[in-house]
Amino acid sequence: MHAKSLHRLPLYQQVKLQVLERIAEGEWASNELLPSEWDLADQFAVSQGTVRKALDELVTERVL
């Protein structure tokens, strides 16, 4: 996704795409736990609630 259009998405969707990108790049192994919601919130400079919404959507989509 183009960087300019990424910023037009709601924050939770931006976080979701960044998590997917990091998974695709192999930052986290398939059998490895992701960092906590609080740690991800710090990494992405968003609230913990925003991270939770992004992760919840990934769980619903059976990605996580």
N, C-alpha and C positions, 0 to 999 in steps of 0.2 A: 504494500500500500504506500502511496506517495506520502511523504512526511507532512506536506501541507494539508492533505485531506485527513490524515490521522488526527490532527488537532481539532478538526470539526466534530469528531466523535465524542460522545460522553466519556468522562474520565474512566468509568469502569470498563468500557469497551477498549480504551487505549491500553489499560492495564492488562486486560485479557489478551490482546494482540501481542503485547510485550512478553507475557508469560509464555504464550505459544511459540514466539520467536526463540526465547531462551531454551525451551524444551527442544525445538527443532535443531538448535545449534549444539545440543548435547551438554548444556550447562548442568542439567540435572539428569541423572540416569533414570531409566524407567522404574527401577526398584528402589529409588531414593526418595525420601520425603522432601517436599518443598520446604523452603524456609517458612517460619511462622507468618501469620497475617501481619503481625506488627513489624517484623523484619522486612517483609515485602513492601509494606506501607512506607517504611523509611527509605528503602531503595528507590521506590517510584515517586516519592514525595507526594503521597496522597493519604487520605484517611484509611484507617483499618476497615471501616465500613465499605469503602470503595473497593478495596482488595477483596473483601468477603463477597461482594456482589459479583465481581469478575470470576472468582473461583467457583462460586455457586453455579454460575452459568456454564463454566467448563465441566463441572460435575454433571449437570443436567444433560449436557451434550455428550457425556461419557468420554471426555478427553482425560479427565482426572478420575 
